[in-house]
Amino acid sequence: MESEKQVDDCCNAWQADHLNISHINQYEAPSSDDDGDDNHQDHDQFFIKFEVEFLYPPALPLEDDSLEDYVLVLECNLKSSTSFHHFWLPCKRFNPENSLSWDDISTILTRIRVPLHKQPFMLHRISSCANEIANADNNRGKKILPMMVSVSVLVDYCYYYQEDESTIVMRNNADINKLMMALPASEGSIEGLKREIILENQENGGAEVKECMICMEKIEVGAQVIGMPCTHFYHQNCILNWLKISNFCPLCHFQLSETD
């Protein structure tokens, strides 16, 4: 018997030279301003095609107190829906470490209904791919950089439930609604965060720091990290980029102040 495979969110991004954008470019590429300024035309552009799949769990009773232990496994009757979207975004070649801003990416993910609390690792993955594409030697002279992003989102049972076979209803929960709002952390709360350089076998808050859950990469000895008040640590650049978008901890949703 084949072992069950646990379902999780997924995001992959790559350069997509196979995309035929000639017909799209003619009608949808950014045009010059009305005053005759051709700034849009002078800037290189990312053309990004998104394939977004939402996976819906089986119906679960709202009054079930055992939902915390619920683990969704891949089943042959798991319902899903897939859609395609494309966007134009400026390529900031003058900023090789951030050629595509996290804020721009988050705006797009939110528009295509990817919940904010699921975005941190996606933002890092898409941004990293964009940086590689923009800085590749064979892309130096290209004005349009085509990119493909594939996203798969598991619709959390705690955010949605299935009322019948055709309707997905958001649960009425004020705390969950907060998570859907993009409110950046205040400068004061960010400045007050704990900054450290990881030493060998270092522990913080009683737990060994092993992995940054934004970039999904190991936190090496000597790495600069920032700790949230909830004791979750992240690479410094990863968490600073995220806090410009949301004031919630990506892991436990601890909330920093949104105003000074």
Secondary structure, 3 states (H helix, E strand, C coil): CCCCCECCCEEEEEECCCCCCHHHHHHHCCCCCCCCCCHHHHCCEEEEEEEEEEEECCCCCCCCCCHHHCCCECCCCCEEEEEEEEEEEECCCCCCCCCCCHHHHHHHHHHCCCCHHHCHHHHHHHHHHHHHHHHCHHHCCCCEEEEEEEEEEECCCCCEEEEECCEEEECCCHHHHHHCCCCCCCHHHHHCCEEEECCCCCEECCEECCEECCCCEECCCCCEEEECCCCCEEEHHHHHHHHCCCCECCCCCCECCCCC
